[in-house]
Amino acid sequence: MKALVFHEVGKYSVEEVTIDPPKAGEVKIRMGATGVCHSDLSVINGILPLPSPMILGHEGAGVVEELGAGVTNVDVVIGICLHKYIRNILQA
């Protein structure tokens, strides 16, 4: 999957990434569309300090692809809209 990856203040790029399977209480969403909003720009510019690497683009829509253990309030292949920070550790 391609993602906008923030590395450090002022440094970001579109990269091919591999996402770990969801852990307990998490879901994996196949994104159909997302945008980069002012919060994301604040991370890029260092105004909103957050750990890196980090995949940006938390306002989007997609389909639930996989459930972590204990997830009961959504099901696979349900369309979903997001508005929350999503942070994933990138595999080396």
N, C-alpha and C positions, 0 to 999 in steps of 0.2 A: 504494500500500500504506500502511496505517497503522502507526505505530511510536511507542514511547515514546522521546522524544528528550530527552536531558540537555543543557542549555545551559550551566549554571554551578551552583555549589553552591546547593542549594535551589530551583533553577528547572528544571522539566521539564514536558513536555506531550505529549499524544497528538496526532500530526500526520500529515497525508498527506505522504509522502515519495517521491522518485524515486531509485532506486538505480542507480548506474553498472553497465554490464555487467562481468562478472568479468574481472580481469586475469590474466596468466599465473600459474598455480598456484592460482587461486581458483575457487570454485564459487558459484553463486547458488542459494539455497534458498528455495522458496516455503514459508513457515512455516504450519503448521497450528495450532500452539499453542505458547505460551511462557509463562514465569512471570518474575516479578521476585523475585530471591532476595536474601539478605543482602549479597552482594557488590555487587549493583546499588544497594541502599540505602546502602552505604558510599560509593559513587561520588556519589550524590545528596547525602549529608550531608558530603562533603568529606574523609572519613576515608581513602578510597582515591583519591588524586588521579590523574585521567586526562584526556587532552585532550578538548576538546569542539568542535563538537557530536558527540554519540555516541549511537547507538541502543542502548538497554539491552534486556536479555532474552536472555541467552546460553544458557539451559537450555530447550531446546525440541525440537520434532519437526516435520519437514516433508518435502518432496520436492525432490530435486535438479532444478533447472529449466534451468540453463545451465552449461557448463563453460568455464573459461578455457584458454588455450593450455597444452599440456603436462600437463593433468590426465588421469591414466590409471587411478587407483585407485577411481574411482566412475563411474557412468554416469547419464545423464539419466533421470528418473522412478524413481529408486531412493529408497525411504524412508530417512530418516536421523534420528538423534537427536544433539543437540549438547550439549556442555558445554565451551564455550570462549568467550572474549570475541570478539565480532564487532564490528569498528569500520569504519564506512563514512563517507566524507565526503558530506555532504548537498549536493545541487545547489541553488543559489540560485534 
